[in-house]
């Protein structure tokens, strides 16, 4: 992030566990969400069109929000994929 001069407005420590309710609230405010799991990248609609599948994709096996999660404008990025991050932060 620093190499690209991206300013981080809020960092939440790992000790603060964000759960299903937090994921639902984030997704309700978003236009789209992109979830990366390894090389697999899936895009979901946010807002009132958000599906249960989208919320499930945001959560890890413990039921907590997966990391990293970034909010870029009205878009959410969950997990890390270099191509996805590069495109979002252009």
C-alpha positions in Angstrom: 0.0 0.0 0.0 2.8 2.4 0.9 4.6 1.8 -2.4 1.5 2.9 -4.3 0.9 5.9 -2.0 -2.5 4.6 -0.8 -3.7 6.1 2.4 -5.3 3.8 4.9 -8.1 5.6 6.8 -8.8 2.9 9.3 -7.1 -0.3 10.5 -8.9 -2.7 12.7 -6.6 -5.0 14.8 -7.0 -8.8 14.5 -7.9 -9.0 18.2 -11.2 -7.2 17.3 -13.2 -10.0 15.6 -15.7 -8.8 13.0 -18.6 -11.3 12.6 -21.6 -12.0 10.4 -23.5 -8.9 11.6 -20.5 -6.7 10.7 -20.1 -8.4 7.3 -23.8 -7.9 6.6 -23.6 -4.2 7.5 -20.5 -3.6 5.3 -22.1 -5.4 2.4 -25.4 -3.4 2.7 -23.4 -0.2 2.1 -21.4 -1.5 -0.8 -22.2 -1.5 -4.5 -20.0 -4.6 -5.3 -17.7 -7.0 -3.5 -14.9 -9.1 -4.9 -13.8 -12.1 -2.9 -10.4 -13.7 -3.7 -9.6 -17.2 -2.5 -6.2 -18.2 -4.0 -6.5 -17.6 -7.7 -10.3 -17.8 -7.7 -12.0 -14.4 -7.8 -15.8 -14.0 -7.4 -17.8 -10.8 -7.7 -21.0 -10.2 -5.8 -23.6 -7.5 -5.8 -24.0 -5.4 -2.6 -26.7 -3.3 -1.2 -30.2 -4.6 -1.3 -29.2 -7.2 -3.9 -26.7 -8.8 -1.5 -27.1 -12.6 -1.2 -26.6 -15.0 1.6 -23.9 -16.5 -0.5 -22.0 -13.2 -0.6 -22.1 -12.9 3.2 -20.9 -16.5 3.5 -18.0 -15.7 1.1 -16.9 -12.9 3.4 -16.5 -15.2 6.4 -13.7 -17.6 7.3 -14.1 -21.0 8.9 -14.3 -19.4 12.3 -17.3 -17.3 11.3 -15.2 -14.1 11.4 -14.6 -11.6 8.6 -11.8 -12.8 6.4 -8.6 -10.8 6.2 -7.5 -8.7 4.5 -10.7 -6.8 3.8 -10.5 -3.4 2.1 -13.2 -0.9 1.4 -12.4 1.2 -1.7 -15.2 3.7 -2.3 -18.4 1.7 -2.6 -16.5 -1.6 -3.3 -15.3 -4.3 -0.9 -12.3 -6.5 -1.5 -12.1 -9.6 0.6 -9.0 -11.8 0.6 -5.9 -10.9 -1.5 -5.4 -11.1 -5.2 -2.6 -8.9 -6.7 -4.5 -8.2 -9.9 -7.7 -7.3 -8.1 -5.9 -4.9 -5.7 -3.9 -3.4 -8.6 -7.1 -2.7 -10.5 -9.0 -1.3 -7.5 -6.2 1.1 -6.5 -5.4 2.6 -9.9 
